[in-house]
Amino acid sequence: MRNAAIRTGVKSAIKSAREAIATRDPKKAEEALRLAVRTISKAASKGVLHPRNAARRVARLAKSLVAPT
């Protein structure tokens, strides 16, 4: 139950970060990314996500923030 709740929080944080990045508002996107990274890192430290899985998710979000589109 605890792991399911944490995974849901991670998915929500990633979704909100992607939406903020799509708006092209740099300040809002950076704040959402910071929150998502924090949530993902907490999940990895609690053993809900594998550390490499967490790193991959963070890297993909960061990459999408600086993508030139």
mmCIF file of the N, C-alpha and C atoms, coordinates in Angstrom:
data_MODEL
# 
_entry.id   MODEL 
# 
loop_
_atom_site.group_PDB 
_atom_site.id 
_atom_site.type_symbol 
_atom_site.label_atom_id 
_atom_site.label_alt_id 
_atom_site.label_comp_id 
_atom_site.label_asym_id 
_atom_site.label_entity_id 
_atom_site.label_seq_id 
_atom_site.pdbx_PDB_ins_code 
_atom_site.Cartn_x 
_atom_site.Cartn_y 
_atom_site.Cartn_z 
_atom_site.occupancy 
_atom_site.B_iso_or_equiv 
_atom_site.pdbx_formal_charge 
_atom_site.auth_seq_id 
_atom_site.auth_comp_id 
_atom_site.auth_asym_id 
_atom_site.auth_atom_id 
_atom_site.pdbx_PDB_model_num 
ATOM 1   N N  . MET A 1 1  ? 0.836  -1.197 0.000   1.00 0.00 ? 1  MET A N  1 
ATOM 2   C CA . MET A 1 1  ? 0.000  0.000  0.000   1.00 0.00 ? 1  MET A CA 1 
ATOM 3   C C  . MET A 1 1  ? 0.879  1.258  0.000   1.00 0.00 ? 1  MET A C  1 
ATOM 4   N N  . ARG A 1 2  ? 1.904  1.257  0.838   1.00 0.00 ? 2  ARG A N  1 
ATOM 5   C CA . ARG A 1 2  ? 2.771  2.423  0.919   1.00 0.00 ? 2  ARG A CA 1 
ATOM 6   C C  . ARG A 1 2  ? 3.475  2.646  -0.417  1.00 0.00 ? 2  ARG A C  1 
ATOM 7   N N  . ASN A 1 3  ? 3.979  1.548  -1.006  1.00 0.00 ? 3  ASN A N  1 
ATOM 8   C CA . ASN A 1 3  ? 4.686  1.670  -2.280  1.00 0.00 ? 3  ASN A CA 1 
ATOM 9   C C  . ASN A 1 3  ? 3.761  2.193  -3.376  1.00 0.00 ? 3  ASN A C  1 
ATOM 10  N N  . ALA A 1 4  ? 2.511  1.743  -3.372  1.00 0.00 ? 4  ALA A N  1 
ATOM 11  C CA . ALA A 1 4  ? 1.556  2.202  -4.384  1.00 0.00 ? 4  ALA A CA 1 
ATOM 12  C C  . ALA A 1 4  ? 1.321  3.701  -4.245  1.00 0.00 ? 4  ALA A C  1 
ATOM 13  N N  . ALA A 1 5  ? 1.213  4.174  -3.022  1.00 0.00 ? 5  ALA A N  1 
ATOM 14  C CA . ALA A 1 5  ? 0.992  5.601  -2.796  1.00 0.00 ? 5  ALA A CA 1 
ATOM 15  C C  . ALA A 1 5  ? 2.200  6.421  -3.252  1.00 0.00 ? 5  ALA A C  1 
ATOM 16  N N  . ILE A 1 6  ? 3.380  5.916  -2.992  1.00 0.00 ? 6  ILE A N  1 
ATOM 17  C CA . ILE A 1 6  ? 4.593  6.630  -3.390  1.00 0.00 ? 6  ILE A CA 1 
ATOM 18  C C  . ILE A 1 6  ? 4.715  6.649  -4.916  1.00 0.00 ? 6  ILE A C  1 
ATOM 19  N N  . ARG A 1 7  ? 4.424  5.495  -5.561  1.00 0.00 ? 7  ARG A N  1 
ATOM 20  C CA . ARG A 1 7  ? 4.487  5.430  -7.027  1.00 0.00 ? 7  ARG A CA 1 
ATOM 21  C C  . ARG A 1 7  ? 3.496  6.402  -7.659  1.00 0.00 ? 7  ARG A C  1 
ATOM 22  N N  . THR A 1 8  ? 2.306  6.508  -7.068  1.00 0.00 ? 8  THR A N  1 
ATOM 23  C CA . THR A 1 8  ? 1.308  7.442  -7.583  1.00 0.00 ? 8  THR A CA 1 
ATOM 24  C C  . THR A 1 8  ? 1.815  8.875  -7.473  1.00 0.00 ? 8  THR A C  1 
ATOM 25  N N  . GLY A 1 9  ? 2.459  9.195  -6.352  1.00 0.00 ? 9  GLY A N  1 
ATOM 26  C CA . GLY A 1 9  ? 3.030  10.526 -6.178  1.00 0.00 ? 9  GLY A CA 1 
ATOM 27  C C  . GLY A 1 9  ? 4.110  10.826 -7.203  1.00 0.00 ? 9  GLY A C  1 
ATOM 28  N N  . VAL A 1 10 ? 4.920  9.823  -7.500  1.00 0.00 ? 10 VAL A N  1 
ATOM 29  C CA . VAL A 1 10 ? 5.979  9.993  -8.503  1.00 0.00 ? 10 VAL A CA 1 
ATOM 30  C C  . VAL A 1 10 ? 5.360  10.265 -9.870  1.00 0.00 ? 10 VAL A C  1 
ATOM 31  N N  . LYS A 1 11 ? 4.348  9.466  -10.232 1.00 0.00 ? 11 LYS A N  1 
ATOM 32  C CA . LYS A 1 11 ? 3.696  9.657  -11.533 1.00 0.00 ? 11 LYS A CA 1 
ATOM 33  C C  . LYS A 1 11 ? 3.053  11.032 -11.633 1.00 0.00 ? 11 LYS A C  1 
ATOM 34  N N  . SER A 1 12 ? 2.417  11.475 -10.559 1.00 0.00 ? 12 SER A N  1 
ATOM 35  C CA . SER A 1 12 ? 1.778  12.790 -10.561 1.00 0.00 ? 12 SER A CA 1 
ATOM 36  C C  . SER A 1 12 ? 2.808  13.906 -10.705 1.00 0.00 ? 12 SER A C  1 
ATOM 37  N N  . ALA A 1 13 ? 3.920  13.772 -10.001 1.00 0.00 ? 13 ALA A N  1 
ATOM 38  C CA . ALA A 1 13 ? 4.968  14.793 -10.071 1.00 0.00 ? 13 ALA A CA 1 
ATOM 39  C C  . ALA A 1 13 ? 5.564  14.862 -11.474 1.00 0.00 ? 13 ALA A C  1 
ATOM 40  N N  . ILE A 1 14 ? 5.775  13.698 -12.095 1.00 0.00 ? 14 ILE A N  1 
ATOM 41  C CA . ILE A 1 14 ? 6.322  13.667 -13.453 1.00 0.00 ? 14 ILE A CA 1 
ATOM 42  C C  . ILE A 1 14 ? 5.334  14.294 -14.427 1.00 0.00 ? 14 ILE A C  1 
ATOM 43  N N  . LYS A 1 15 ? 4.058  13.976 -14.273 1.00 0.00 ? 15 LYS A N  1 
ATOM 44  C CA . LYS A 1 15 ? 3.039  14.523 -15.162 1.00 0.00 ? 15 LYS A CA 1 
ATOM 45  C C  . LYS A 1 15 ? 2.971  16.044 -15.041 1.00 0.00 ? 15 LYS A C  1 
ATOM 46  N N  . SER A 1 16 ? 2.987  16.553 -13.822 1.00 0.00 ? 16 SER A N  1 
ATOM 47  C CA . SER A 1 16 ? 2.915  18.002 -13.646 1.00 0.00 ? 16 SER A CA 1 
ATOM 48  C C  . SER A 1 16 ? 4.175  18.682 -14.178 1.00 0.00 ? 16 SER A C  1 
ATOM 49  N N  . ALA A 1 17 ? 5.327  18.017 -14.044 1.00 0.00 ? 17 ALA A N  1 
ATOM 50  C CA . ALA A 1 17 ? 6.563  18.586 -14.585 1.00 0.00 ? 17 ALA A CA 1 
ATOM 51  C C  . ALA A 1 17 ? 6.502  18.638 -16.105 1.00 0.00 ? 17 ALA A C  1 
ATOM 52  N N  . ARG A 1 18 ? 6.009  17.570 -16.730 1.00 0.00 ? 18 ARG A N  1 
ATOM 53  C CA . ARG A 1 18 ? 5.895  17.561 -18.197 1.00 0.00 ? 18 ARG A CA 1 
ATOM 54  C C  . ARG A 1 18 ? 4.933  18.641 -18.680 1.00 0.00 ? 18 ARG A C  1 
ATOM 55  N N  . GLU A 1 19 ? 3.838  18.833 -17.961 1.00 0.00 ? 19 GLU A N  1 
ATOM 56  C CA . GLU A 1 19 ? 2.881  19.871 -18.339 1.00 0.00 ? 19 GLU A CA 1 
ATOM 57  C C  . GLU A 1 19 ? 3.498  21.256 -18.189 1.00 0.00 ? 19 GLU A C  1 
ATOM 58  N N  . ALA A 1 20 ? 4.260  21.464 -17.115 1.00 0.00 ? 20 ALA A N  1 
ATOM 59  C CA . ALA A 1 20 ? 4.906  22.761 -16.900 1.00 0.00 ? 20 ALA A CA 1 
ATOM 60  C C  . ALA A 1 20 ? 5.962  23.028 -17.970 1.00 0.00 ? 20 ALA A C  1 
ATOM 61  N N  . ILE A 1 21 ? 6.687  21.988 -18.359 1.00 0.00 ? 21 ILE A N  1 
ATOM 62  C CA . ILE A 1 21 ? 7.699  22.136 -19.404 1.00 0.00 ? 21 ILE A CA 1 
ATOM 63  C C  . ILE A 1 21 ? 7.025  22.477 -20.736 1.00 0.00 ? 21 ILE A C  1 
ATOM 64  N N  . ALA A 1 22 ? 5.859  21.886 -20.977 1.00 0.00 ? 22 ALA A N  1 
ATOM 65  C CA . ALA A 1 22 ? 5.135  22.132 -22.229 1.00 0.00 ? 22 ALA A CA 1 
ATOM 66  C C  . ALA A 1 22 ? 4.636  23.572 -22.330 1.00 0.00 ? 22 ALA A C  1 
ATOM 67  N N  . THR A 1 23 ? 4.400  24.224 -21.192 1.00 0.00 ? 23 THR A N  1 
ATOM 68  C CA . THR A 1 23 ? 3.928  25.603 -21.220 1.00 0.00 ? 23 THR A CA 1 
ATOM 69  C C  . THR A 1 23 ? 5.021  26.589 -21.608 1.00 0.00 ? 23 THR A C  1 
ATOM 70  N N  . ARG A 1 24 ? 6.272  26.138 -21.564 1.00 0.00 ? 24 ARG A N  1 
ATOM 71  C CA . ARG A 1 24 ? 7.425  26.974 -21.913 1.00 0.00 ? 24 ARG A CA 1 
ATOM 72  C C  . ARG A 1 24 ? 7.629  28.160 -20.981 1.00 0.00 ? 24 ARG A C  1 
ATOM 73  N N  . ASP A 1 25 ? 7.123  28.048 -19.760 1.00 0.00 ? 25 ASP A N  1 
ATOM 74  C CA . ASP A 1 25 ? 7.389  29.056 -18.743 1.00 0.00 ? 25 ASP A CA 1 
ATOM 75  C C  . ASP A 1 25 ? 8.582  28.551 -17.928 1.00 0.00 ? 25 ASP A C  1 
ATOM 76  N N  . PRO A 1 26 ? 9.775  29.136 -18.120 1.00 0.00 ? 26 PRO A N  1 
ATOM 77  C CA . PRO A 1 26 ? 10.974 28.571 -17.497 1.00 0.00 ? 26 PRO A CA 1 
ATOM 78  C C  . PRO A 1 26 ? 10.925 28.505 -15.974 1.00 0.00 ? 26 PRO A C  1 
ATOM 79  N N  . LYS A 1 27 ? 10.378 29.525 -15.341 1.00 0.00 ? 27 LYS A N  1 
ATOM 80  C CA . LYS A 1 27 ? 10.349 29.530 -13.884 1.00 0.00 ? 27 LYS A CA 1 
ATOM 81  C C  . LYS A 1 27 ? 9.427  28.426 -13.344 1.00 0.00 ? 27 LYS A C  1 
ATOM 82  N N  . LYS A 1 28 ? 8.253  28.322 -13.950 1.00 0.00 ? 28 LYS A N  1 
ATOM 83  C CA . LYS A 1 28 ? 7.288  27.288 -13.539 1.00 0.00 ? 28 LYS A CA 1 
ATOM 84  C C  . LYS A 1 28 ? 7.834  25.890 -13.825 1.00 0.00 ? 28 LYS A C  1 
ATOM 85  N N  . ALA A 1 29 ? 8.496  25.732 -14.970 1.00 0.00 ? 29 ALA A N  1 
ATOM 86  C CA . ALA A 1 29 ? 9.041  24.430 -15.364 1.00 0.00 ? 29 ALA A CA 1 
ATOM 87  C C  . ALA A 1 29 ? 10.168 24.000 -14.423 1.00 0.00 ? 29 ALA A C  1 
ATOM 88  N N  . GLU A 1 30 ? 11.036 24.924 -14.068 1.00 0.00 ? 30 GLU A N  1 
ATOM 89  C CA . GLU A 1 30 ? 12.139 24.587 -13.162 1.00 0.00 ? 30 GLU A CA 1 
ATOM 90  C C  . GLU A 1 30 ? 11.631 24.184 -11.789 1.00 0.00 ? 30 GLU A C  1 
ATOM 91  N N  . GLU A 1 31 ? 10.626 24.887 -11.292 1.00 0.00 ? 31 GLU A N  1 
ATOM 92  C CA . GLU A 1 31 ? 10.059 24.562 -9.985  1.00 0.00 ? 31 GLU A CA 1 
ATOM 93  C C  . GLU A 1 31 ? 9.399  23.180 -10.010 1.00 0.00 ? 31 GLU A C  1 
ATOM 94  N N  . ALA A 1 32 ? 8.648  22.898 -11.074 1.00 0.00 ? 32 ALA A N  1 
ATOM 95  C CA . ALA A 1 32 ? 7.999  21.588 -11.200 1.00 0.00 ? 32 ALA A CA 1 
ATOM 96  C C  . ALA A 1 32 ? 9.042  20.490 -11.328 1.00 0.00 ? 32 ALA A C  1 
ATOM 97  N N  . LEU A 1 33 ? 10.117 20.752 -12.070 1.00 0.00 ? 33 LEU A N  1 
ATOM 98  C CA . LEU A 1 33 ? 11.187 19.770 -12.219 1.00 0.00 ? 33 LEU A CA 1 
ATOM 99  C C  . LEU A 1 33 ? 11.859 19.505 -10.875 1.00 0.00 ? 33 LEU A C  1 
ATOM 100 N N  . ARG A 1 34 ? 12.102 20.551 -10.118 1.00 0.00 ? 34 ARG A N  1 
ATOM 101 C CA . ARG A 1 34 ? 12.729 20.405 -8.808  1.00 0.00 ? 34 ARG A CA 1 
ATOM 102 C C  . ARG A 1 34 ? 11.866 19.531 -7.893  1.00 0.00 ? 34 ARG A C  1 
ATOM 103 N N  . LEU A 1 35 ? 10.560 19.763 -7.915  1.00 0.00 ? 35 LEU A N  1 
ATOM 104 C CA . LEU A 1 35 ? 9.651  18.961 -7.094  1.00 0.00 ? 35 LEU A CA 1 
ATOM 105 C C  . LEU A 1 35 ? 9.629  17.512 -7.558  1.00 0.00 ? 35 LEU A C  1 
ATOM 106 N N  . ALA A 1 36 ? 9.628  17.292 -8.868  1.00 0.00 ? 36 ALA A N  1 
ATOM 107 C CA . ALA A 1 36 ? 9.612  15.934 -9.407  1.00 0.00 ? 36 ALA A CA 1 
ATOM 108 C C  . ALA A 1 36 ? 10.895 15.184 -9.045  1.00 0.00 ? 36 ALA A C  1 
ATOM 109 N N  . VAL A 1 37 ? 12.027 15.851 -9.163  1.00 0.00 ? 37 VAL A N  1 
ATOM 110 C CA . VAL A 1 37 ? 13.311 15.226 -8.825  1.00 0.00 ? 37 VAL A CA 1 
ATOM 111 C C  . VAL A 1 37 ? 13.334 14.849 -7.353  1.00 0.00 ? 37 VAL A C  1 
ATOM 112 N N  . ARG A 1 38 ? 12.818 15.717 -6.526  1.00 0.00 ? 38 ARG A N  1 
ATOM 113 C CA . ARG A 1 38 ? 12.776 15.444 -5.088  1.00 0.00 ? 38 ARG A CA 1 
ATOM 114 C C  . ARG A 1 38 ? 11.901 14.228 -4.791  1.00 0.00 ? 38 ARG A C  1 
ATOM 115 N N  . THR A 1 39 ? 10.748 14.154 -5.434  1.00 0.00 ? 39 THR A N  1 
ATOM 116 C CA . THR A 1 39 ? 9.827  13.048 -5.230  1.00 0.00 ? 39 THR A CA 1 
ATOM 117 C C  . THR A 1 39 ? 10.432 11.737 -5.718  1.00 0.00 ? 39 THR A C  1 
ATOM 118 N N  . ILE A 1 40 ? 11.064 11.769 -6.893  1.00 0.00 ? 40 ILE A N  1 
ATOM 119 C CA . ILE A 1 40 ? 11.689 10.569 -7.445  1.00 0.00 ? 40 ILE A CA 1 
ATOM 120 C C  . ILE A 1 40 ? 12.841 10.098 -6.551  1.00 0.00 ? 40 ILE A C  1 
ATOM 121 N N  . SER A 1 41 ? 13.636 11.032 -6.075  1.00 0.00 ? 41 SER A N  1 
ATOM 122 C CA . SER A 1 41 ? 14.765 10.677 -5.211  1.00 0.00 ? 41 SER A CA 1 
ATOM 123 C C  . SER A 1 41 ? 14.305 10.058 -3.900  1.00 0.00 ? 41 SER A C  1 
ATOM 124 N N  . LYS A 1 42 ? 13.241 10.595 -3.342  1.00 0.00 ? 42 LYS A N  1 
ATOM 125 C CA . LYS A 1 42 ? 12.698 10.020 -2.110  1.00 0.00 ? 42 LYS A CA 1 
ATOM 126 C C  . LYS A 1 42 ? 12.220 8.595  -2.343  1.00 0.00 ? 42 LYS A C  1 
ATOM 127 N N  . ALA A 1 43 ? 11.552 8.370  -3.475  1.00 0.00 ? 43 ALA A N  1 
ATOM 128 C CA . ALA A 1 43 ? 11.055 7.024  -3.794  1.00 0.00 ? 43 ALA A CA 1 
ATOM 129 C C  . ALA A 1 43 ? 12.220 6.051  -3.942  1.00 0.00 ? 43 ALA A C  1 
ATOM 130 N N  . ALA A 1 44 ? 13.301 6.503  -4.555  1.00 0.00 ? 44 ALA A N  1 
ATOM 131 C CA . ALA A 1 44 ? 14.467 5.641  -4.726  1.00 0.00 ? 44 ALA A CA 1 
ATOM 132 C C  . ALA A 1 44 ? 15.129 5.346  -3.382  1.00 0.00 ? 44 ALA A C  1 
ATOM 133 N N  . SER A 1 45 ? 15.201 6.336  -2.522  1.00 0.00 ? 45 SER A N  1 
ATOM 134 C CA . SER A 1 45 ? 15.848 6.128  -1.228  1.00 0.00 ? 45 SER A CA 1 
ATOM 135 C C  . SER A 1 45 ? 15.041 5.193  -0.332  1.00 0.00 ? 45 SER A C  1 
ATOM 136 N N  . LYS A 1 46 ? 13.725 5.138  -0.547  1.00 0.00 ? 46 LYS A N  1 
ATOM 137 C CA . LYS A 1 46 ? 12.882 4.234  0.243   1.00 0.00 ? 46 LYS A CA 1 
ATOM 138 C C  . LYS A 1 46 ? 12.799 2.841  -0.366  1.00 0.00 ? 46 LYS A C  1 
ATOM 139 N N  . GLY A 1 47 ? 13.401 2.658  -1.546  1.00 0.00 ? 47 GLY A N  1 
ATOM 140 C CA . GLY A 1 47 ? 13.411 1.351  -2.167  1.00 0.00 ? 47 GLY A CA 1 
ATOM 141 C C  . GLY A 1 47 ? 12.204 1.064  -3.038  1.00 0.00 ? 47 GLY A C  1 
ATOM 142 N N  . VAL A 1 48 ? 11.380 2.063  -3.281  1.00 0.00 ? 48 VAL A N  1 
ATOM 143 C CA . VAL A 1 48 ? 10.204 1.878  -4.125  1.00 0.00 ? 48 VAL A CA 1 
ATOM 144 C C  . VAL A 1 48 ? 10.624 1.815  -5.586  1.00 0.00 ? 48 VAL A C  1 
ATOM 145 N N  . LEU A 1 49 ? 11.565 2.659  -5.966  1.00 0.00 ? 49 LEU A N  1 
ATOM 146 C CA . LEU A 1 49 ? 12.127 2.657  -7.318  1.00 0.00 ? 49 LEU A CA 1 
ATOM 147 C C  . LEU A 1 49 ? 13.581 2.206  -7.246  1.00 0.00 ? 49 LEU A C  1 
ATOM 148 N N  . HIS A 1 50 ? 14.018 1.518  -8.286  1.00 0.00 ? 50 HIS A N  1 
ATOM 149 C CA . HIS A 1 50 ? 15.431 1.150  -8.380  1.00 0.00 ? 50 HIS A CA 1 
ATOM 150 C C  . HIS A 1 50 ? 16.220 2.439  -8.631  1.00 0.00 ? 50 HIS A C  1 
ATOM 151 N N  . PRO A 1 51 ? 17.401 2.555  -8.045  1.00 0.00 ? 51 PRO A N  1 
ATOM 152 C CA . PRO A 1 51 ? 18.181 3.791  -8.225  1.00 0.00 ? 51 PRO A CA 1 
ATOM 153 C C  . PRO A 1 51 ? 18.447 4.165  -9.678  1.00 0.00 ? 51 PRO A C  1 
ATOM 154 N N  . ARG A 1 52 ? 18.718 3.186  -10.529 1.00 0.00 ? 52 ARG A N  1 
ATOM 155 C CA . ARG A 1 52 ? 18.958 3.499  -11.939 1.00 0.00 ? 52 ARG A CA 1 
ATOM 156 C C  . ARG A 1 52 ? 17.676 3.952  -12.631 1.00 0.00 ? 52 ARG A C  1 
ATOM 157 N N  . ASN A 1 53 ? 16.555 3.366  -12.242 1.00 0.00 ? 53 ASN A N  1 
ATOM 158 C CA . ASN A 1 53 ? 15.270 3.773  -12.799 1.00 0.00 ? 53 ASN A CA 1 
ATOM 159 C C  . ASN A 1 53 ? 14.998 5.227  -12.429 1.00 0.00 ? 53 ASN A C  1 
ATOM 160 N N  . ALA A 1 54 ? 15.277 5.574  -11.181 1.00 0.00 ? 54 ALA A N  1 
ATOM 161 C CA . ALA A 1 54 ? 15.070 6.954  -10.731 1.00 0.00 ? 54 ALA A CA 1 
ATOM 162 C C  . ALA A 1 54 ? 15.990 7.905  -11.487 1.00 0.00 ? 54 ALA A C  1 
ATOM 163 N N  . ALA A 1 55 ? 17.239 7.521  -11.652 1.00 0.00 ? 55 ALA A N  1 
ATOM 164 C CA . ALA A 1 55 ? 18.195 8.370  -12.365 1.00 0.00 ? 55 ALA A CA 1 
ATOM 165 C C  . ALA A 1 55 ? 17.761 8.577  -13.812 1.00 0.00 ? 55 ALA A C  1 
ATOM 166 N N  . ARG A 1 56 ? 17.257 7.516  -14.429 1.00 0.00 ? 56 ARG A N  1 
ATOM 167 C CA . ARG A 1 56 ? 16.804 7.613  -15.816 1.00 0.00 ? 56 ARG A CA 1 
ATOM 168 C C  . ARG A 1 56 ? 15.620 8.565  -15.937 1.00 0.00 ? 56 ARG A C  1 
ATOM 169 N N  . ARG A 1 57 ? 14.687 8.469  -15.008 1.00 0.00 ? 57 ARG A N  1 
ATOM 170 C CA . ARG A 1 57 ? 13.516 9.354  -15.039 1.00 0.00 ? 57 ARG A CA 1 
ATOM 171 C C  . ARG A 1 57 ? 13.925 10.813 -14.858 1.00 0.00 ? 57 ARG A C  1 
ATOM 172 N N  . VAL A 1 58 ? 14.837 11.063 -13.931 1.00 0.00 ? 58 VAL A N  1 
ATOM 173 C CA . VAL A 1 58 ? 15.313 12.426 -13.692 1.00 0.00 ? 58 VAL A CA 1 
ATOM 174 C C  . VAL A 1 58 ? 16.036 12.952 -14.931 1.00 0.00 ? 58 VAL A C  1 
ATOM 175 N N  . ALA A 1 59 ? 16.869 12.122 -15.533 1.00 0.00 ? 59 ALA A N  1 
ATOM 176 C CA . ALA A 1 59 ? 17.631 12.547 -16.706 1.00 0.00 ? 59 ALA A CA 1 
ATOM 177 C C  . ALA A 1 59 ? 16.705 12.887 -17.867 1.00 0.00 ? 59 ALA A C  1 
ATOM 178 N N  . ARG A 1 60 ? 15.679 12.078 -18.062 1.00 0.00 ? 60 ARG A N  1 
ATOM 179 C CA . ARG A 1 60 ? 14.752 12.340 -19.159 1.00 0.00 ? 60 ARG A CA 1 
ATOM 180 C C  . ARG A 1 60 ? 13.979 13.644 -18.942 1.00 0.00 ? 60 ARG A C  1 
ATOM 181 N N  . LEU A 1 61 ? 13.587 13.887 -17.701 1.00 0.00 ? 61 LEU A N  1 
ATOM 182 C CA . LEU A 1 61 ? 12.881 15.143 -17.427 1.00 0.00 ? 61 LEU A CA 1 
ATOM 183 C C  . LEU A 1 61 ? 13.789 16.347 -17.643 1.00 0.00 ? 61 LEU A C  1 
ATOM 184 N N  . ALA A 1 62 ? 15.025 16.242 -17.140 1.00 0.00 ? 62 ALA A N  1 
ATOM 185 C CA . ALA A 1 62 ? 15.973 17.349 -17.293 1.00 0.00 ? 62 ALA A CA 1 
ATOM 186 C C  . ALA A 1 62 ? 16.277 17.596 -18.762 1.00 0.00 ? 62 ALA A C  1 
ATOM 187 N N  . LYS A 1 63 ? 16.409 16.518 -19.527 1.00 0.00 ? 63 LYS A N  1 
ATOM 188 C CA . LYS A 1 63 ? 16.684 16.633 -20.948 1.00 0.00 ? 63 LYS A CA 1 
ATOM 189 C C  . LYS A 1 63 ? 15.525 17.324 -21.669 1.00 0.00 ? 63 LYS A C  1 
ATOM 190 N N  . SER A 1 64 ? 14.308 16.998 -21.280 1.00 0.00 ? 64 SER A N  1 
ATOM 191 C CA . SER A 1 64 ? 13.148 17.607 -21.936 1.00 0.00 ? 64 SER A CA 1 
ATOM 192 C C  . SER A 1 64 ? 13.024 19.097 -21.574 1.00 0.00 ? 64 SER A C  1 
ATOM 193 N N  . LEU A 1 65 ? 13.565 19.483 -20.423 1.00 0.00 ? 65 LEU A N  1 
ATOM 194 C CA . LEU A 1 65 ? 13.527 20.897 -20.028 1.00 0.00 ? 65 LEU A CA 1 
ATOM 195 C C  . LEU A 1 65 ? 14.373 21.759 -20.960 1.00 0.00 ? 65 LEU A C  1 
ATOM 196 N N  . VAL A 1 66 ? 15.508 21.239 -21.381 1.00 0.00 ? 66 VAL A N  1 
ATOM 197 C CA . VAL A 1 66 ? 16.427 22.023 -22.209 1.00 0.00 ? 66 VAL A CA 1 
ATOM 198 C C  . VAL A 1 66 ? 16.306 21.706 -23.699 1.00 0.00 ? 66 VAL A C  1 
ATOM 199 N N  . ALA A 1 67 ? 15.334 20.877 -24.070 1.00 0.00 ? 67 ALA A N  1 
ATOM 200 C CA . ALA A 1 67 ? 15.149 20.517 -25.480 1.00 0.00 ? 67 ALA A CA 1 
ATOM 201 C C  . ALA A 1 67 ? 14.751 21.752 -26.294 1.00 0.00 ? 67 ALA A C  1 
ATOM 202 N N  . PRO A 1 68 ? 15.319 21.909 -27.481 1.00 0.00 ? 68 PRO A N  1 
ATOM 203 C CA . PRO A 1 68 ? 15.072 23.113 -28.288 1.00 0.00 ? 68 PRO A CA 1 
ATOM 204 C C  . PRO A 1 68 ? 13.836 23.037 -29.181 1.00 0.00 ? 68 PRO A C  1 
ATOM 205 N N  . THR A 1 69 ? 12.661 22.846 -28.586 1.00 0.00 ? 69 THR A N  1 
ATOM 206 C CA . THR A 1 69 ? 11.441 22.834 -29.417 1.00 0.00 ? 69 THR A CA 1 
ATOM 207 C C  . THR A 1 69 ? 10.450 23.870 -28.990 1.00 0.00 ? 69 THR A C  1 
# 
